Amino acid sequence: MAFTGGHYKFNGAGRNHGAFEWAGKLRDVSVNDRHNVYMQVRVEGHGWVRYYGKQRQTVSMHHFNWDGAQQYTDDAEVQACRDLGSVLPDNCSVPLHFKP
């Protein structure tokens, strides 16, 4: 898996729900392993949210993550993972932590 061209920003209160906005390209670099790839994002201490890519392809991603109980988000983590199915644990990158 590879996540390239990534960028992010924290939107202010009242703009796009005060969301953590992120974008980039998720690429499956191990095209013969038959496993899918995904991105995980977590804001404000909530659980991880998954955004799946496609096997043997590159997928453009642009998403907004926020906590509906707050005016803006100011704490987020992102990591790329390879889905190894239900028997083996997934391989994930070290989470990147973002604060404005």
N, C-alpha and C positions, 0 to 999 in steps of 0.2 A: 504494500500500500504506500501511496505517496500523496501528500496534500501540498499542492503548489499554488503559487500566486495568491496566497492567503492574505486577507486584510480584515480588519475589524474596527468597530467604533462603538462607543457608548452614546446612545441618543439621550438628549436631555429630557427632563420631565415634560410631558405633553407632546413629544415628537415620537411617532412610531411606538407608542406605549412606554417610552423611556427604555427601550430594549437594547440588549447587547446584539449588535448587528455584525454578522460575519459572512465571508464569501471566500471562494477559492475553487480549485479543481481537485477532486478526489480521483485518484487513478489506481487501478488494480495492476500492480507491476508483476505479480506472480501469476501469469496468465494460464499456467497449466496445473495449478493446485486445486482447482474446482471450488475455491472458497470465495465468498463475497467480502466486500469491505464496507465499512461505515464510519461515520463521524459521530462522536458523542459530545454533547454540550450540556453543561450544568450551570445554573445561575442561582445566586443567593442561597446556597445550601440546599436546594431542591435536588431531586434525583436526576440521573442522566437521561437525556433525550437522544434517541438514535435517528440518524439520517443515512439511509442506505444508498450505496453506490450501485454499480452493475459489474458483474464479473467480466473480466477481460476488456473493460472500457474505461474511459475518462468521463466523469460527470461533473458539470458545473453546479455549484451550490451557492445559494444566497438565502440566508435565513435570519429571522429575528427571534430572540429568546428573551422572555421577561417574566417577572413575578407580578401577577395581576394585583396583588395587595399593596404594591409600592408604586410611587410615581416614576421611579427610574431604577435601572439596574446598575450596580457599581461593583459587581464581583462575579466573575465567570471563569469557567475552565473548559478547555477543548482538548480532545484527543482523537487520534485516528486508530481504527481497530480492524483486525481481520477476523471474520466470523468463522470459527472452526466447528460449528455445529453444536449439538447438545451434549456430546460426550467429553470433548476437550475444552479447556478454558480458552477464551479468545485471546489473541495477541494484540496488545494495545501499546501505543506510544506512551511516554511519560506525559501526564496531563500538563498543559500549558495554562498557567494561572494569569488572568488579566484583571487589572484594576486601573481606573482612569488616573 
